[in-house]
Amino acid sequence: MRQTAAIIYFLIISFVVTAQTAYIPPDKPKLVIGIIVEQLRYDQLERVWDILPDNGLRRMVSEGTYYRNVSVDYLSTQAAPGFATISTGASPSAHGITSDTWFHPFNDQMIFSVQDPEAGAVGGSFETGLYSPVNLLSSTFADELQMSTCGASKVYGIGIKEMGAIITAGHAADGAFWFDDRTGTWMSSNYYCDSLPVWLMDLNALLLPGQYLNHPWQPMMDISRYPGCQADSNDLERGFEGKTWFPYDLKTMSTKGKLLNTTRDYSVLRETPFADDFTTELAFRLIDNEQLGQDDNTDYLSITYSATDYIGHRFGPSSVESTDALVRLDKNIGQLLDRIDKSLGKRNVLVYFVSAHGVSEIPAVLEQSRIPSGYFRLNQSLQLLRSYLNAIYGKGDWVKGFFDNQIFLNRGLIEDADISLEEIQKKVARFMVQFSGIAAAVPTSAFEMSDFAGGLLLKMNNNFSQQRSGDVMIALNPGWVEKTDHVTGHNSPYEYDSHVPLIWFGWTASRASVTRSVTTRDIAVTLSVLCRIPLPNSASGDPLHELFR
């Protein structure tokens, strides 16, 4: 009897010791993977939750740490500021990427967030290679990782959009690769390399975009299973040349007007879920060929998925097409997690999943439920503003333009006319706030002299840069979007644009659901603390302490 008891006691002790030691993670992750999705609001993920399989996002949540109350805490909830804030841990006021584009008032030039006239194309067409991170004023987590290892860490950024790949990779990256519409291939700029790696040229030689576009876009599931969607065919969506229902003939769309089908319009790929498939294929090739996570130095790969953004703008967030894109994205994430398990092991890799911004519902959809909404018609407002300023100050080109919810005035003309800039800013703000759909119009001189503790003005202040912001910032009413070629957009501080999902998986991430309020600025700070490296130099976020247990 004693012998039996001793054996049982030994087995229990062995089990306890094994349980305590088997899941101790390494000192640092061998690889950090950032999955950054464009245009995915928190409730969209909740809506499709019950139809997702267990190996993708559901697995990340069931085995990882899910932050349910994450916000983007600045006004311009666009892609480029989102990428930069996630990567630097700073607000746009510090990292300088205040919007996707901004206006340079002294030379009448629009500046694209990753524009660099000194850069040159590598592996693609000339115009799509003039890009680099030179406009990003702060260091990123990836930059600090590189410097902490004297360049021994490998850092890459990939995505269909150049700004996603470039901004998330940072200044010191080994490479950033994006899609060229003209050639249908992955490319880079000479900021990163003089030629594409051989393995990437081999991938380009497969001409996969043409293969994707040879097949129609059909829903992955029976659309009756897609919850909370508008009817597949309706007149509220823009669709492709007016067609708003499945299936979509991508071959015809991409060859229309092309001679003898010898060339393709590869830009069509961007607006389908197959763009995400192509991005995932690139991720697999890069991880394998660059041997990420194979030594003692932590490597970093950012993967930006943008199909949801293009599709959402055409069809809206409650469309069957947007839901299908999300279901297909989940499949890609499941494949990525499976690959990690097989090649590196979950405990050696830290993965985070986050969205750069949300999206507004189509105003017409909101109107069906009698929710206040509408389109702000910019051109009419600007015409009236110009007439107003002409009546006060005399005839002149007082307004340079309205870009990304900001009014840019002609500062040279204002200075020559000896008019107080602060005075004219205030007059413009008071005039603009009278228009339907505008919640607030604030002269940016207010942000130079005041500090705000919360609310809308704080989010505007977080977006303000003396060098890059306009003269008056505009915030539309909830439910309102600027009238463009798209049926909806994202550029507001409200819940639907600013509330995004954040999931951590692998390495030290234990199963937890967190409801406290955090921001996307906390991501880069948390990564830096976890990897024991300096914080990005303008970071203002806080470490997510739930990941340090």
N, C-alpha and C positions, 0 to 999 in steps of 0.2 A: 504494500500500500504506500509506504514511504517512497519507494522507488518511482511509482507511478506519479505521485504528487510532485516529486522532484523534476520529473520529465516535463510535466505540465507547467511547472513554475519556470523552467528553463525556456520552454517554447514561448511563454508569455513575455518573458524578459527579452528574448530575441526579437519577437514581433515589435515590441515597444521601441527597442533600439533601432531596428530597421526603419520603422515608421518615422522616427525622429531624424534619421540621417539620410534617408533616401531622397528627400525633397529639399535638401539644403542647396540653394542656387550657388553658382560660382560668384566670385568676388565682383565681377562686372559682366555684363552681357557681352557675348562675342559679336552680336549684331543687333542693331536697333533699326526697326523698319517703321517708318511713318506712312500710314495710309491716309491720305487727305482727299476728301471727296468735295467736289464743287456742288453747291446747291442741294443740300440735304438738310431739311429741318428735322428737329427732334420727333415731331409727331408723325412724320412720314415713315420713320422706322417703326414706331409703335403700331402704326396702321397695318403694316404687312407682316407683323411679327408671327402671327399664327400660321402663315403659309410658308415660312422659310424652313428649309431643312436644318438639321442639327449640326452640320459641319462648318458653317460659315459664321455669320454674326451671332447666331444663337450660341455657338460654341464659345465665341469670345466672351459673351456675357456670362454664360454658365460657369466658365472656368476663370474668368478675369474680373476686373474691377470696372464697374459701369457707373460713370458720372452722369446723372440725369438732369442736372440743373446747371448747365454750362452756357455761358453767354459771351457774345461778342460785344465788348463794351465801348464802341465808338460809333460814329454816325454812318460812315460810308461802308456799309456791309457788302463790299465787292470782293472779287477774287484776289487781286494782288495784295490789298491790305490784309486780307485773311491769311494768305500764305506767309506774309512777312511777320505778322503778329505771332502766329504759331511758331515760327522759326526763331524769332529773336526774343520772345517773352516781353516785348515792348509794345506800346501803343503807336499808332501812325504818327503822332506828334513827335515821337523820338526816332523811330526807324525811317521815317521820311516817305514811305510808300502810302501817301494819303488817299490814293484812288488808283484805278487801273490806268488812267491818264490824267494829266494835269496841264494847265495852260501856263506858258512862260510869258508874262505880260510885256517884257521889254523887247523881245524879238518876235512876238506874235507867233509862237510855235507851240504846237501840242507835243507834250512829252509822254511817250509810252513808258510804263513803269520799268521795263527792262531794256529800253532803247539804248544803244551804244553805237554811234557812228564810227567808232574806231575799231569795232569788231568786224570780223569777216566770216563768211559761211564756210563750214566744213561738212562736206557730204550732202549738201543740198543746194537749193537755189539762193541767189545772192540776197534778195530782200528778206528772206526768212532767217538769215544768219547774223543780222546786225544787232545782236542782243548779248547782254551780260548783266551781272548784278551791280554795276557801278552806281546805280541810283539808290541802292539800299545803303543807308547810312550807318547801320549798326551791324555788329557781328551776330552770327547765328550760333545755335547749339553746335551745328556741324563744324563751323569755323573754330570754335573753342576746342572741340574734340580733336581736330587736326593739329592745332597748336600745342595741345597738351601732350601729344605723342610725337612732336617734331615731324609731323607728316606721315607717320607710320600707319595711322588709321586710314581706311579707304572710305571715301565719301562720294556718293552719286545721287543725282536727282533725275527722275524721268517723268514724263507726262506728255499727253497730246499737245497741251498748250505750253508754249515756251516759258511764260512767266511762272507757271507752276513748277516746272523742272528747275528753272534757274534760281528763283527766290528761295525755294526750300533747300536747294543744295548749298547755297551760300557762296561766299567769295573764294574760299580756299579749296573748293571741291576738286576731286580728280576728274569729274565729268558731269555734264548735264546733257540730256538728249531729249529732243522734242520732234514733233511730226511736221513734215513738209508736204503741204497740200499739192504742190506742183509735181513732185516726183513720187509721192506715196511712200517715202522712206523716212527712217529716223536720221536726224542730223544734229549738229552742234555748231559752235562757233570757235574761232581760233583763240578766244579767251581761255578755253579749256584745253584744246589740243590742236595739233597741226593736221592730223588725219584721224579718221575713225578707226577704232580697233578692228582687227581682222574679223573677230567673231560677229561684230555688228554689221560689217559689210556682208558677211555671209547671210545674216538674217534679212538684210535689205534685198539681197539677191533672190530670196524666195518669193518676193512680190505678194506677200500675204494680203495687203489691202485689196488687191484685185480679186483675190479668192473670196474674201469676206463680202465684197460688193457684188459678186456673182450670184449670191443667194438672197432671197427676199427676207425682210424682217417680219417674222411671224411671232406672235406671243409665245413665251416659254411655257405658259400654262393656259388652261381654258380661262378666258377672261371673266367668266362668271365667278371664278375663285378670287379675283382681285377685289379686295374690300374697299368701300368708300370712294369708288371712282365715278366720274361722270360717264355718260354713255360714250361708247367708242366713237360713234359718228355724231358730231354736234357742231354747231356754227360758232361756238365760243372759242375754239382753238384755231391756231393759224395753220398747223399741219405743213405738209409738203405740197406747195403749189395748190393749196386749197383742199387737198385730200387729208382727211383726219381719221381714217379708220384702217385697220389691218386688212390684208398684208400690204407692205410697202415694197415696191419693185425697185430695189437698189441698183440693179444692173441698168435699167432704163434711166433712172435718175442720174447715174454717174456717167452715162455715155451720151446723153441727150445733147445734140448739137456737135458731137465730136465726129471727125472725119474717119470713116471706115473702122470706127471703134479702136483706133490705134492708140488713143490716149484716154485717160479717165479723169473725171472730176473727183479727185480723192478727198476734197473737202466734205463730200457727202458722208464719208466714214465718221467724221467727228460727231455727227448728229445721230448716231446710232449706237446701241450698246456694244457693237463689235469694236468700237474704239477702245473700250475697256478691256476686251479680250486681247487686243493687240498690245496694249500696255502691259498686261499680265505676262504675255509671252516674252516681252522685252525684259521684264523683271526676272523671270526664270533664267534667261540666257545670261543676264548680267551677274546674278548671284553665282552661277556656276563658273563662268569664264573668268571673272575677276576674283573668284575664290573668297567671297565675302564671308566673314565669320570663321575663317580657318586658322587664325593665329591668336596670340594673346592680346592683341590690340582691338578694341571695340571698333567695328565698322558701322557705317550708317547708310541707309538707302531710303530716300523719300519717293513714294509712288503717288502721283496725283491722278485721280480719275475725274474726267471732265464731261463724260457723255451725259450725265444727269443734268448738267448745266444747260447744254445745248437743247436737250429734249424738253426740259422744263420751260425754257423760254418760248418754245414753239407750241407746247401742249398744255402747260400749267401743271401744278403739283398734284392735282387730284385726277389726272388723266390716266387712262389705261396704259398709255405709252410710258409715262414716268414711272408707274408702278412696275411695269415689265422691265424697265431699265434697272430699277433697284433690285429686283429679284435676280436678274442676270449679274449684277455687280456682286451680290451675295455669293453667287456661284464662283466667281473669280476669287473672292476672299477665301472661300473654302478650299479651293485648289492651292492657294498660296500657303495656307496653314498646313495642309497636307505635305506640301513640299518641304516646309520648315521642319516638320516632324521627322521626315525621312533623312534629310541631309544634315541638319544641325541639332535637332532635338529642341523641344519647346523650352526647356529650362535654360537654354543658352541664348535665347533670342527674346528681346522685348519688342512687342508690337503695340503701337497705338493707332486707333482709328478715330478720326475726327472730321467734321465738316468745316469748310472755310466760311460758309454763310448759309442762310436759309433762303426762302423765297416767298413772295406774296402770292396769295390766291388770285386768280383772274378776277378783276373787279366785277365782271358780269355774273360770275358764280356767286359772289358775295351778295350782289343785288337780288338774286333769286330768293335769298333768305332775309331780305330787307335789312342787311347790314350795310351801314354807310361805307361807300367806296367810290372810286372814280378814277379817271385819267386826268393828270395835270398836263395841259396843253401849253408847252413851252413857248412856241413861236408867237402865239397871240400875246402872252404875258410880256415877252421881250419887246415886242412892237409898242405896246402901251408904255412900258418903262422908258424906252428911248424917247417917245413923244413927251413924257413927263419931264425928263431931264432936259430936253431941248427947251421946254417952256420955262424952266427955272434958270438954266445956265447959258442959254443960247444954243444955236445949232452946232452940233458936233458929234463925233463918234465916241460918246461917253462910255458905251458898254462894249467890251471886247467879245463877250460871250457868256454862255451858261453851260458849265461842264460839271457833270457829276454832283448836282445839287449845290453848286457854288457859282456865284456871279462874279465875273472878273471885269473890273473897270479899267478904263484907259488911264493909267496912272501918269503917263507922260503928259497927256493933254490936261489932266487935272492939275499937275504941278505947274505947267506953263500958264494956266489960267489963274494961278495963285488961289486955288480953292482948297479948303481944308479937307484932306482925305477922310478924316473921321466924320466930318459933317456930311459929306456926300454918301458915305457908307450908311449912316443912320437914316438919311432920307430914302435911300434905296430900300433898306430893310422895312421901314414903315410903309412904303408903297406896296412892296411885294406881299406883305402879310395880309393884305386885303383880298387877295385872290382866293377863289374857291380851291380847296384842297391843300392849302399851305397852313401848317400848324405853327411854324415859327420861322422867322427870318432874323438872323442875328448878325450885326456887323462884326467882322473878325477883330476889329480893334478892341472889342470887349475882352477877347481872350488874351490880349497882350497885357492887360492891366488887372485882370481878376482871376480868382481861383474859385472853382465851383465844387461843391461837396457831393452832388448827386444829381439824378434826373437827366433830362434831355440836354441841358447845358453842359453837364460833365461829359456826356458822350460827344458832343460837338467839340469841346475843349480837347478831348483825347485825340481828335482828328485834325487839330489845327497845327499847321506848320507855317511859320512866318515866310519861309522861302517859297512854299509850294501851294498854299491855300489861297482861295479867292478872297474877295472883299466882303462878301455876304454869304453866309451859309444858310441853306434852306432845308427845312424838315417838312415833309408832307404829312398830312393827316393819316391816321391808321387806315389801312385798306386802299390807300391811293398810291398809284405808281405813275411815273412819267410816261406819256404817250410816245411810243417808239414803234418800230416794226415788230417787236415782240408783243405777245399777249399779256405778259407779266414781267416782273423784274425783281431786283433786290437791291435796295440802297437806302434802307431806313433803320432806325434804332429799335424797331418794335419786335415783339416776341417772335413773329413768324420769320423775320430776317435774322434775328440774333440768337435764338435758342437752338443749339446744335448738340448732337450726341458726342460723347467721348468715352471710348472703351480702351482699357489697357489689358494686355494678354501676354502670358509667358513670364519668364524670368522671375521677378519678385511679386508679380501681380497675383494676389489671392482673390478668391471669390468674395465679392462685396458689391452692394448697391448703395451709392452715395447720393444723397439729395441736397446736401448743402450747396450754397451758391459759389461757383468758381468761374474763372474766365479762361479764355484761350491763351491769355498771357502766361498762365501757370504751367503750360506744357513744356516749354523750353527750359524753364527754371527747374522743373521736376527732373527732366532728363539730365541736366547738368549736375544736380545734386546726387542723383542715383549713380551717375558715372564718375563722380568725384572729380569734376573738372570745374574751372571757373565759369561763372554765369556769363551769358552774352552781355556785352559791355553797356547796353542801355536797358537791360531787363528790369521790369518792375512787378512781375508776377510773384506768386508764392508757391513753395513746394506743396504738392498734394500729399499730405502726410499719411493718407491711407495706404500708400504704396511703400511705406518704410517700415511696416510692421515686421 
